[in-house]
Amino acid sequence: MEHKWVELTVTTDEMEAEMIKDLLESGGIPVVLRSGKVRPYPVSIGRMGEIKLLVRDIDLEAAEAVIKQA
């Protein structure tokens, strides 16, 4: 059975996204980052600056609990 990737949270801070990703992955929860940023241009306006953190649907509750504890 294939699991869907669902949005856990959205941030505009790249360092925050990486910290959350590292925290979750250290607990065995796979994470995918999706960014609307265009690399050569440091634009962080509106949706262009969003970084979405995605987890598998079966890991959503556990991921939310980990973030809440942190």
mmCIF file of the N, C-alpha and C atoms, coordinates in Angstrom:
data_MODEL
# 
_entry.id   MODEL 
# 
loop_
_atom_site.group_PDB 
_atom_site.id 
_atom_site.type_symbol 
_atom_site.label_atom_id 
_atom_site.label_alt_id 
_atom_site.label_comp_id 
_atom_site.label_asym_id 
_atom_site.label_entity_id 
_atom_site.label_seq_id 
_atom_site.pdbx_PDB_ins_code 
_atom_site.Cartn_x 
_atom_site.Cartn_y 
_atom_site.Cartn_z 
_atom_site.occupancy 
_atom_site.B_iso_or_equiv 
_atom_site.pdbx_formal_charge 
_atom_site.auth_seq_id 
_atom_site.auth_comp_id 
_atom_site.auth_asym_id 
_atom_site.auth_atom_id 
_atom_site.pdbx_PDB_model_num 
ATOM 1   N N  . MET A 1 1  ? 0.845  -1.183 0.000  1.00 0.00 ? 1  MET A N  1 
ATOM 2   C CA . MET A 1 1  ? 0.000  0.000  0.000  1.00 0.00 ? 1  MET A CA 1 
ATOM 3   C C  . MET A 1 1  ? 0.890  1.247  0.000  1.00 0.00 ? 1  MET A C  1 
ATOM 4   N N  . GLU A 1 2  ? 0.613  2.112  -0.924 1.00 0.00 ? 2  GLU A N  1 
ATOM 5   C CA . GLU A 1 2  ? 1.382  3.357  -1.023 1.00 0.00 ? 2  GLU A CA 1 
ATOM 6   C C  . GLU A 1 2  ? 0.728  4.433  -0.169 1.00 0.00 ? 2  GLU A C  1 
ATOM 7   N N  . HIS A 1 3  ? 1.561  5.174  0.542  1.00 0.00 ? 3  HIS A N  1 
ATOM 8   C CA . HIS A 1 3  ? 1.048  6.228  1.417  1.00 0.00 ? 3  HIS A CA 1 
ATOM 9   C C  . HIS A 1 3  ? 1.181  7.584  0.753  1.00 0.00 ? 3  HIS A C  1 
ATOM 10  N N  . LYS A 1 4  ? 0.243  8.462  1.070  1.00 0.00 ? 4  LYS A N  1 
ATOM 11  C CA . LYS A 1 4  ? 0.265  9.825  0.537  1.00 0.00 ? 4  LYS A CA 1 
ATOM 12  C C  . LYS A 1 4  ? 1.183  10.693 1.388  1.00 0.00 ? 4  LYS A C  1 
ATOM 13  N N  . TRP A 1 5  ? 1.776  11.688 0.737  1.00 0.00 ? 5  TRP A N  1 
ATOM 14  C CA . TRP A 1 5  ? 2.546  12.703 1.446  1.00 0.00 ? 5  TRP A CA 1 
ATOM 15  C C  . TRP A 1 5  ? 1.597  13.852 1.737  1.00 0.00 ? 5  TRP A C  1 
ATOM 16  N N  . VAL A 1 6  ? 1.541  14.267 3.007  1.00 0.00 ? 6  VAL A N  1 
ATOM 17  C CA . VAL A 1 6  ? 0.632  15.328 3.427  1.00 0.00 ? 6  VAL A CA 1 
ATOM 18  C C  . VAL A 1 6  ? 1.434  16.459 4.073  1.00 0.00 ? 6  VAL A C  1 
ATOM 19  N N  . GLU A 1 7  ? 0.862  17.640 4.033  1.00 0.00 ? 7  GLU A N  1 
ATOM 20  C CA . GLU A 1 7  ? 1.536  18.824 4.573  1.00 0.00 ? 7  GLU A CA 1 
ATOM 21  C C  . GLU A 1 7  ? 1.479  18.822 6.095  1.00 0.00 ? 7  GLU A C  1 
ATOM 22  N N  . LEU A 1 8  ? 2.646  18.900 6.698  1.00 0.00 ? 8  LEU A N  1 
ATOM 23  C CA . LEU A 1 8  ? 2.746  18.975 8.149  1.00 0.00 ? 8  LEU A CA 1 
ATOM 24  C C  . LEU A 1 8  ? 2.726  20.432 8.598  1.00 0.00 ? 8  LEU A C  1 
ATOM 25  N N  . THR A 1 9  ? 3.557  21.242 7.970  1.00 0.00 ? 9  THR A N  1 
ATOM 26  C CA . THR A 1 9  ? 3.638  22.656 8.316  1.00 0.00 ? 9  THR A CA 1 
ATOM 27  C C  . THR A 1 9  ? 4.271  23.430 7.168  1.00 0.00 ? 9  THR A C  1 
ATOM 28  N N  . VAL A 1 10 ? 4.179  24.747 7.252  1.00 0.00 ? 10 VAL A N  1 
ATOM 29  C CA . VAL A 1 10 ? 4.771  25.629 6.245  1.00 0.00 ? 10 VAL A CA 1 
ATOM 30  C C  . VAL A 1 10 ? 5.571  26.695 6.984  1.00 0.00 ? 10 VAL A C  1 
ATOM 31  N N  . THR A 1 11 ? 6.752  26.997 6.462  1.00 0.00 ? 11 THR A N  1 
ATOM 32  C CA . THR A 1 11 ? 7.591  28.044 7.034  1.00 0.00 ? 11 THR A CA 1 
ATOM 33  C C  . THR A 1 11 ? 8.239  28.826 5.895  1.00 0.00 ? 11 THR A C  1 
ATOM 34  N N  . THR A 1 12 ? 8.761  29.980 6.209  1.00 0.00 ? 12 THR A N  1 
ATOM 35  C CA . THR A 1 12 ? 9.521  30.743 5.219  1.00 0.00 ? 12 THR A CA 1 
ATOM 36  C C  . THR A 1 12 ? 10.999 30.762 5.587  1.00 0.00 ? 12 THR A C  1 
ATOM 37  N N  . ASP A 1 13 ? 11.337 30.117 6.696  1.00 0.00 ? 13 ASP A N  1 
ATOM 38  C CA . ASP A 1 13 ? 12.711 30.097 7.201  1.00 0.00 ? 13 ASP A CA 1 
ATOM 39  C C  . ASP A 1 13 ? 13.371 28.770 6.845  1.00 0.00 ? 13 ASP A C  1 
ATOM 40  N N  . GLU A 1 14 ? 14.361 28.820 5.968  1.00 0.00 ? 14 GLU A N  1 
ATOM 41  C CA . GLU A 1 14 ? 15.029 27.609 5.498  1.00 0.00 ? 14 GLU A CA 1 
ATOM 42  C C  . GLU A 1 14 ? 15.703 26.851 6.642  1.00 0.00 ? 14 GLU A C  1 
ATOM 43  N N  . MET A 1 15 ? 16.312 27.585 7.572  1.00 0.00 ? 15 MET A N  1 
ATOM 44  C CA . MET A 1 15 ? 16.979 26.935 8.695  1.00 0.00 ? 15 MET A CA 1 
ATOM 45  C C  . MET A 1 15 ? 15.968 26.222 9.590  1.00 0.00 ? 15 MET A C  1 
ATOM 46  N N  . GLU A 1 16 ? 14.829 26.858 9.828  1.00 0.00 ? 16 GLU A N  1 
ATOM 47  C CA . GLU A 1 16 ? 13.783 26.231 10.637 1.00 0.00 ? 16 GLU A CA 1 
ATOM 48  C C  . GLU A 1 16 ? 13.295 24.947 9.976  1.00 0.00 ? 16 GLU A C  1 
ATOM 49  N N  . ALA A 1 17 ? 13.090 24.991 8.670  1.00 0.00 ? 17 ALA A N  1 
ATOM 50  C CA . ALA A 1 17 ? 12.637 23.810 7.932  1.00 0.00 ? 17 ALA A CA 1 
ATOM 51  C C  . ALA A 1 17 ? 13.638 22.667 8.069  1.00 0.00 ? 17 ALA A C  1 
ATOM 52  N N  . GLU A 1 18 ? 14.916 22.972 7.941  1.00 0.00 ? 18 GLU A N  1 
ATOM 53  C CA . GLU A 1 18 ? 15.952 21.943 8.061  1.00 0.00 ? 18 GLU A CA 1 
ATOM 54  C C  . GLU A 1 18 ? 16.022 21.386 9.482  1.00 0.00 ? 18 GLU A C  1 
ATOM 55  N N  . MET A 1 19 ? 15.849 22.247 10.483 1.00 0.00 ? 19 MET A N  1 
ATOM 56  C CA . MET A 1 19 ? 15.878 21.789 11.878 1.00 0.00 ? 19 MET A CA 1 
ATOM 57  C C  . MET A 1 19 ? 14.717 20.844 12.166 1.00 0.00 ? 19 MET A C  1 
ATOM 58  N N  . ILE A 1 20 ? 13.522 21.193 11.687 1.00 0.00 ? 20 ILE A N  1 
ATOM 59  C CA . ILE A 1 20 ? 12.354 20.330 11.881 1.00 0.00 ? 20 ILE A CA 1 
ATOM 60  C C  . ILE A 1 20 ? 12.564 19.011 11.156 1.00 0.00 ? 20 ILE A C  1 
ATOM 61  N N  . LYS A 1 21 ? 13.076 19.089 9.941  1.00 0.00 ? 21 LYS A N  1 
ATOM 62  C CA . LYS A 1 21 ? 13.339 17.875 9.151  1.00 0.00 ? 21 LYS A CA 1 
ATOM 63  C C  . LYS A 1 21 ? 14.318 16.965 9.891  1.00 0.00 ? 21 LYS A C  1 
ATOM 64  N N  . ASP A 1 22 ? 15.416 17.528 10.378 1.00 0.00 ? 22 ASP A N  1 
ATOM 65  C CA . ASP A 1 22 ? 16.415 16.739 11.108 1.00 0.00 ? 22 ASP A CA 1 
ATOM 66  C C  . ASP A 1 22 ? 15.819 16.102 12.361 1.00 0.00 ? 22 ASP A C  1 
ATOM 67  N N  . LEU A 1 23 ? 15.018 16.865 13.094 1.00 0.00 ? 23 LEU A N  1 
ATOM 68  C CA . LEU A 1 23 ? 14.380 16.370 14.306 1.00 0.00 ? 23 LEU A CA 1 
ATOM 69  C C  . LEU A 1 23 ? 13.484 15.169 14.005 1.00 0.00 ? 23 LEU A C  1 
ATOM 70  N N  . LEU A 1 24 ? 12.650 15.304 12.983 1.00 0.00 ? 24 LEU A N  1 
ATOM 71  C CA . LEU A 1 24 ? 11.727 14.230 12.643 1.00 0.00 ? 24 LEU A CA 1 
ATOM 72  C C  . LEU A 1 24 ? 12.467 13.012 12.100 1.00 0.00 ? 24 LEU A C  1 
ATOM 73  N N  . GLU A 1 25 ? 13.444 13.242 11.235 1.00 0.00 ? 25 GLU A N  1 
ATOM 74  C CA . GLU A 1 25 ? 14.171 12.122 10.654 1.00 0.00 ? 25 GLU A CA 1 
ATOM 75  C C  . GLU A 1 25 ? 14.993 11.378 11.709 1.00 0.00 ? 25 GLU A C  1 
ATOM 76  N N  . SER A 1 26 ? 15.453 12.086 12.745 1.00 0.00 ? 26 SER A N  1 
ATOM 77  C CA . SER A 1 26 ? 16.185 11.406 13.817 1.00 0.00 ? 26 SER A CA 1 
ATOM 78  C C  . SER A 1 26 ? 15.264 10.468 14.594 1.00 0.00 ? 26 SER A C  1 
ATOM 79  N N  . GLY A 1 27 ? 13.959 10.709 14.511 1.00 0.00 ? 27 GLY A N  1 
ATOM 80  C CA . GLY A 1 27 ? 12.968 9.845  15.141 1.00 0.00 ? 27 GLY A CA 1 
ATOM 81  C C  . GLY A 1 27 ? 12.390 8.822  14.181 1.00 0.00 ? 27 GLY A C  1 
ATOM 82  N N  . GLY A 1 28 ? 12.964 8.724  12.989 1.00 0.00 ? 28 GLY A N  1 
ATOM 83  C CA . GLY A 1 28 ? 12.514 7.717  12.025 1.00 0.00 ? 28 GLY A CA 1 
ATOM 84  C C  . GLY A 1 28 ? 11.343 8.133  11.158 1.00 0.00 ? 28 GLY A C  1 
ATOM 85  N N  . ILE A 1 29 ? 11.032 9.424  11.126 1.00 0.00 ? 29 ILE A N  1 
ATOM 86  C CA . ILE A 1 29 ? 9.916  9.914  10.306 1.00 0.00 ? 29 ILE A CA 1 
ATOM 87  C C  . ILE A 1 29 ? 10.482 10.567 9.047  1.00 0.00 ? 29 ILE A C  1 
ATOM 88  N N  . PRO A 1 30 ? 10.241 9.979  7.877  1.00 0.00 ? 30 PRO A N  1 
ATOM 89  C CA . PRO A 1 30 ? 10.730 10.574 6.634  1.00 0.00 ? 30 PRO A CA 1 
ATOM 90  C C  . PRO A 1 30 ? 10.052 11.919 6.358  1.00 0.00 ? 30 PRO A C  1 
ATOM 91  N N  . VAL A 1 31 ? 10.823 12.860 5.830  1.00 0.00 ? 31 VAL A N  1 
ATOM 92  C CA . VAL A 1 31 ? 10.316 14.205 5.542  1.00 0.00 ? 31 VAL A CA 1 
ATOM 93  C C  . VAL A 1 31 ? 10.772 14.632 4.155  1.00 0.00 ? 31 VAL A C  1 
ATOM 94  N N  . VAL A 1 32 ? 9.890  15.316 3.435  1.00 0.00 ? 32 VAL A N  1 
ATOM 95  C CA . VAL A 1 32 ? 10.220 15.914 2.147  1.00 0.00 ? 32 VAL A CA 1 
ATOM 96  C C  . VAL A 1 32 ? 9.980  17.413 2.268  1.00 0.00 ? 32 VAL A C  1 
ATOM 97  N N  . LEU A 1 33 ? 10.940 18.200 1.791  1.00 0.00 ? 33 LEU A N  1 
ATOM 98  C CA . LEU A 1 33 ? 10.784 19.652 1.767  1.00 0.00 ? 33 LEU A CA 1 
ATOM 99  C C  . LEU A 1 33 ? 10.430 20.076 0.354  1.00 0.00 ? 33 LEU A C  1 
ATOM 100 N N  . ARG A 1 34 ? 9.417  20.923 0.232  1.00 0.00 ? 34 ARG A N  1 
ATOM 101 C CA . ARG A 1 34 ? 9.045  21.492 -1.066 1.00 0.00 ? 34 ARG A CA 1 
ATOM 102 C C  . ARG A 1 34 ? 9.108  23.002 -0.947 1.00 0.00 ? 34 ARG A C  1 
ATOM 103 N N  . SER A 1 35 ? 9.874  23.604 -1.823 1.00 0.00 ? 35 SER A N  1 
ATOM 104 C CA . SER A 1 35 ? 10.077 25.043 -1.743 1.00 0.00 ? 35 SER A CA 1 
ATOM 105 C C  . SER A 1 35 ? 9.676  25.722 -3.034 1.00 0.00 ? 35 SER A C  1 
ATOM 106 N N  . GLY A 1 36 ? 9.096  26.910 -2.887 1.00 0.00 ? 36 GLY A N  1 
ATOM 107 C CA . GLY A 1 36 ? 8.744  27.719 -4.044 1.00 0.00 ? 36 GLY A CA 1 
ATOM 108 C C  . GLY A 1 36 ? 9.825  28.727 -4.369 1.00 0.00 ? 36 GLY A C  1 
ATOM 109 N N  . LYS A 1 37 ? 10.914 28.688 -3.588 1.00 0.00 ? 37 LYS A N  1 
ATOM 110 C CA . LYS A 1 37 ? 11.991 29.655 -3.778 1.00 0.00 ? 37 LYS A CA 1 
ATOM 111 C C  . LYS A 1 37 ? 12.739 29.388 -5.074 1.00 0.00 ? 37 LYS A C  1 
ATOM 112 N N  . VAL A 1 38 ? 13.133 30.473 -5.706 1.00 0.00 ? 38 VAL A N  1 
ATOM 113 C CA . VAL A 1 38 ? 13.972 30.387 -6.894 1.00 0.00 ? 38 VAL A CA 1 
ATOM 114 C C  . VAL A 1 38 ? 15.387 30.625 -6.401 1.00 0.00 ? 38 VAL A C  1 
ATOM 115 N N  . ARG A 1 39 ? 16.229 29.614 -6.484 1.00 0.00 ? 39 ARG A N  1 
ATOM 116 C CA . ARG A 1 39 ? 17.555 29.637 -5.859 1.00 0.00 ? 39 ARG A CA 1 
ATOM 117 C C  . ARG A 1 39 ? 18.410 30.876 -6.125 1.00 0.00 ? 39 ARG A C  1 
ATOM 118 N N  . PRO A 1 40 ? 18.602 31.317 -7.353 1.00 0.00 ? 40 PRO A N  1 
ATOM 119 C CA . PRO A 1 40 ? 19.522 32.444 -7.531 1.00 0.00 ? 40 PRO A CA 1 
ATOM 120 C C  . PRO A 1 40 ? 19.005 33.753 -6.940 1.00 0.00 ? 40 PRO A C  1 
ATOM 121 N N  . TYR A 1 41 ? 17.710 33.797 -6.652 1.00 0.00 ? 41 TYR A N  1 
ATOM 122 C CA . TYR A 1 41 ? 17.116 35.030 -6.148 1.00 0.00 ? 41 TYR A CA 1 
ATOM 123 C C  . TYR A 1 41 ? 16.587 34.810 -4.736 1.00 0.00 ? 41 TYR A C  1 
ATOM 124 N N  . PRO A 1 42 ? 17.079 35.553 -3.774 1.00 0.00 ? 42 PRO A N  1 
ATOM 125 C CA . PRO A 1 42 ? 16.639 35.365 -2.383 1.00 0.00 ? 42 PRO A CA 1 
ATOM 126 C C  . PRO A 1 42 ? 15.282 36.014 -2.106 1.00 0.00 ? 42 PRO A C  1 
ATOM 127 N N  . VAL A 1 43 ? 14.276 35.615 -2.850 1.00 0.00 ? 43 VAL A N  1 
ATOM 128 C CA . VAL A 1 43 ? 12.941 36.191 -2.703 1.00 0.00 ? 43 VAL A CA 1 
ATOM 129 C C  . VAL A 1 43 ? 12.158 35.382 -1.680 1.00 0.00 ? 43 VAL A C  1 
ATOM 130 N N  . SER A 1 44 ? 11.614 36.060 -0.702 1.00 0.00 ? 44 SER A N  1 
ATOM 131 C CA . SER A 1 44 ? 10.828 35.397 0.329  1.00 0.00 ? 44 SER A CA 1 
ATOM 132 C C  . SER A 1 44 ? 9.489  36.095 0.499  1.00 0.00 ? 44 SER A C  1 
ATOM 133 N N  . ILE A 1 45 ? 8.868  36.431 -0.584 1.00 0.00 ? 45 ILE A N  1 
ATOM 134 C CA . ILE A 1 45 ? 7.612  37.167 -0.546 1.00 0.00 ? 45 ILE A CA 1 
ATOM 135 C C  . ILE A 1 45 ? 6.462  36.208 -0.822 1.00 0.00 ? 45 ILE A C  1 
ATOM 136 N N  . GLY A 1 46 ? 5.514  36.180 0.094  1.00 0.00 ? 46 GLY A N  1 
ATOM 137 C CA . GLY A 1 46 ? 4.327  35.359 -0.090 1.00 0.00 ? 46 GLY A CA 1 
ATOM 138 C C  . GLY A 1 46 ? 4.646  33.897 -0.341 1.00 0.00 ? 46 GLY A C  1 
ATOM 139 N N  . ARG A 1 47 ? 3.937  33.299 -1.259 1.00 0.00 ? 47 ARG A N  1 
ATOM 140 C CA . ARG A 1 47 ? 4.091  31.874 -1.542 1.00 0.00 ? 47 ARG A CA 1 
ATOM 141 C C  . ARG A 1 47 ? 5.440  31.524 -2.148 1.00 0.00 ? 47 ARG A C  1 
ATOM 142 N N  . MET A 1 48 ? 6.132  32.509 -2.730 1.00 0.00 ? 48 MET A N  1 
ATOM 143 C CA . MET A 1 48 ? 7.445  32.232 -3.310 1.00 0.00 ? 48 MET A CA 1 
ATOM 144 C C  . MET A 1 48 ? 8.464  31.895 -2.230 1.00 0.00 ? 48 MET A C  1 
ATOM 145 N N  . GLY A 1 49 ? 8.199  32.314 -0.996 1.00 0.00 ? 49 GLY A N  1 
ATOM 146 C CA . GLY A 1 49 ? 9.129  32.059 0.091  1.00 0.00 ? 49 GLY A CA 1 
ATOM 147 C C  . GLY A 1 49 ? 8.752  30.876 0.961  1.00 0.00 ? 49 GLY A C  1 
ATOM 148 N N  . GLU A 1 50 ? 7.661  30.214 0.634  1.00 0.00 ? 50 GLU A N  1 
ATOM 149 C CA . GLU A 1 50 ? 7.186  29.111 1.462  1.00 0.00 ? 50 GLU A CA 1 
ATOM 150 C C  . GLU A 1 50 ? 8.028  27.845 1.289  1.00 0.00 ? 50 GLU A C  1 
ATOM 151 N N  . ILE A 1 51 ? 8.229  27.178 2.396  1.00 0.00 ? 51 ILE A N  1 
ATOM 152 C CA . ILE A 1 51 ? 8.842  25.853 2.389  1.00 0.00 ? 51 ILE A CA 1 
ATOM 153 C C  . ILE A 1 51 ? 7.845  24.938 3.095  1.00 0.00 ? 51 ILE A C  1 
ATOM 154 N N  . LYS A 1 52 ? 7.334  23.963 2.364  1.00 0.00 ? 52 LYS A N  1 
ATOM 155 C CA . LYS A 1 52 ? 6.363  23.033 2.933  1.00 0.00 ? 52 LYS A CA 1 
ATOM 156 C C  . LYS A 1 52 ? 7.091  21.780 3.402  1.00 0.00 ? 52 LYS A C  1 
ATOM 157 N N  . LEU A 1 53 ? 6.758  21.342 4.596  1.00 0.00 ? 53 LEU A N  1 
ATOM 158 C CA . LEU A 1 53 ? 7.290  20.099 5.125  1.00 0.00 ? 53 LEU A CA 1 
ATOM 159 C C  . LEU A 1 53 ? 6.216  19.038 4.980  1.00 0.00 ? 53 LEU A C  1 
ATOM 160 N N  . LEU A 1 54 ? 6.544  17.987 4.268  1.00 0.00 ? 54 LEU A N  1 
ATOM 161 C CA . LEU A 1 54 ? 5.603  16.913 4.003  1.00 0.00 ? 54 LEU A CA 1 
ATOM 162 C C  . LEU A 1 54 ? 6.042  15.641 4.711  1.00 0.00 ? 54 LEU A C  1 
ATOM 163 N N  . VAL A 1 55 ? 5.071  14.925 5.267  1.00 0.00 ? 55 VAL A N  1 
ATOM 164 C CA . VAL A 1 55 ? 5.309  13.621 5.867  1.00 0.00 ? 55 VAL A CA 1 
ATOM 165 C C  . VAL A 1 55 ? 4.279  12.649 5.302  1.00 0.00 ? 55 VAL A C  1 
ATOM 166 N N  . ARG A 1 56 ? 4.549  11.365 5.470  1.00 0.00 ? 56 ARG A N  1 
ATOM 167 C CA . ARG A 1 56 ? 3.562  10.377 5.009  1.00 0.00 ? 56 ARG A CA 1 
ATOM 168 C C  . ARG A 1 56 ? 2.323  10.467 5.894  1.00 0.00 ? 56 ARG A C  1 
ATOM 169 N N  . ASP A 1 57 ? 1.173  10.193 5.316  1.00 0.00 ? 57 ASP A N  1 
ATOM 170 C CA . ASP A 1 57 ? -0.079 10.305 6.068  1.00 0.00 ? 57 ASP A CA 1 
ATOM 171 C C  . ASP A 1 57 ? -0.065 9.455  7.337  1.00 0.00 ? 57 ASP A C  1 
ATOM 172 N N  . ILE A 1 58 ? 0.604  8.307  7.301  1.00 0.00 ? 58 ILE A N  1 
ATOM 173 C CA . ILE A 1 58 ? 0.631  7.449  8.493  1.00 0.00 ? 58 ILE A CA 1 
ATOM 174 C C  . ILE A 1 58 ? 1.525  8.017  9.598  1.00 0.00 ? 58 ILE A C  1 
ATOM 175 N N  . ASP A 1 59 ? 2.397  8.971  9.260  1.00 0.00 ? 59 ASP A N  1 
ATOM 176 C CA . ASP A 1 59 ? 3.305  9.565  10.240 1.00 0.00 ? 59 ASP A CA 1 
ATOM 177 C C  . ASP A 1 59 ? 2.842  10.925 10.746 1.00 0.00 ? 59 ASP A C  1 
ATOM 178 N N  . LEU A 1 60 ? 1.733  11.437 10.234 1.00 0.00 ? 60 LEU A N  1 
ATOM 179 C CA . LEU A 1 60 ? 1.306  12.794 10.548 1.00 0.00 ? 60 LEU A CA 1 
ATOM 180 C C  . LEU A 1 60 ? 1.105  13.022 12.049 1.00 0.00 ? 60 LEU A C  1 
ATOM 181 N N  . GLU A 1 61 ? 0.367  12.156 12.709 1.00 0.00 ? 61 GLU A N  1 
ATOM 182 C CA . GLU A 1 61 ? 0.104  12.349 14.138 1.00 0.00 ? 61 GLU A CA 1 
ATOM 183 C C  . GLU A 1 61 ? 1.381  12.305 14.952 1.00 0.00 ? 61 GLU A C  1 
ATOM 184 N N  . ALA A 1 62 ? 2.263  11.355 14.648 1.00 0.00 ? 62 ALA A N  1 
ATOM 185 C CA . ALA A 1 62 ? 3.535  11.243 15.377 1.00 0.00 ? 62 ALA A CA 1 
ATOM 186 C C  . ALA A 1 62 ? 4.394  12.478 15.146 1.00 0.00 ? 62 ALA A C  1 
ATOM 187 N N  . ALA A 1 63 ? 4.421  12.973 13.912 1.00 0.00 ? 63 ALA A N  1 
ATOM 188 C CA . ALA A 1 63 ? 5.220  14.159 13.578 1.00 0.00 ? 63 ALA A CA 1 
ATOM 189 C C  . ALA A 1 63 ? 4.684  15.378 14.315 1.00 0.00 ? 63 ALA A C  1 
ATOM 190 N N  . GLU A 1 64 ? 3.383  15.526 14.379 1.00 0.00 ? 64 GLU A N  1 
ATOM 191 C CA . GLU A 1 64 ? 2.794  16.657 15.112 1.00 0.00 ? 64 GLU A CA 1 
ATOM 192 C C  . GLU A 1 64 ? 3.129  16.577 16.594 1.00 0.00 ? 64 GLU A C  1 
ATOM 193 N N  . ALA A 1 65 ? 3.133  15.372 17.157 1.00 0.00 ? 65 ALA A N  1 
ATOM 194 C CA . ALA A 1 65 ? 3.478  15.201 18.573 1.00 0.00 ? 65 ALA A CA 1 
ATOM 195 C C  . ALA A 1 65 ? 4.936  15.565 18.828 1.00 0.00 ? 65 ALA A C  1 
ATOM 196 N N  . VAL A 1 66 ? 5.835  15.168 17.936 1.00 0.00 ? 66 VAL A N  1 
ATOM 197 C CA . VAL A 1 66 ? 7.252  15.490 18.085 1.00 0.00 ? 66 VAL A CA 1 
ATOM 198 C C  . VAL A 1 66 ? 7.472  16.997 18.055 1.00 0.00 ? 66 VAL A C  1 
ATOM 199 N N  . ILE A 1 67 ? 6.830  17.671 17.122 1.00 0.00 ? 67 ILE A N  1 
ATOM 200 C CA . ILE A 1 67 ? 6.968  19.128 17.012 1.00 0.00 ? 67 ILE A CA 1 
ATOM 201 C C  . ILE A 1 67 ? 6.404  19.821 18.252 1.00 0.00 ? 67 ILE A C  1 
ATOM 202 N N  . LYS A 1 68 ? 5.271  19.334 18.728 1.00 0.00 ? 68 LYS A N  1 
ATOM 203 C CA . LYS A 1 68 ? 4.653  19.940 19.911 1.00 0.00 ? 68 LYS A CA 1 
ATOM 204 C C  . LYS A 1 68 ? 5.555  19.802 21.126 1.00 0.00 ? 68 LYS A C  1 
ATOM 205 N N  . GLN A 1 69 ? 6.233  18.668 21.260 1.00 0.00 ? 69 GLN A N  1 
ATOM 206 C CA . GLN A 1 69 ? 7.131  18.452 22.395 1.00 0.00 ? 69 GLN A CA 1 
ATOM 207 C C  . GLN A 1 69 ? 8.392  19.304 22.305 1.00 0.00 ? 69 GLN A C  1 
ATOM 208 N N  . ALA A 1 70 ? 8.825  19.571 21.082 1.00 0.00 ? 70 ALA A N  1 
ATOM 209 C CA . ALA A 1 70 ? 10.045 20.365 20.880 1.00 0.00 ? 70 ALA A CA 1 
ATOM 210 C C  . ALA A 1 70 ? 9.694  21.809 21.120 1.00 0.00 ? 70 ALA A C  1 
# 
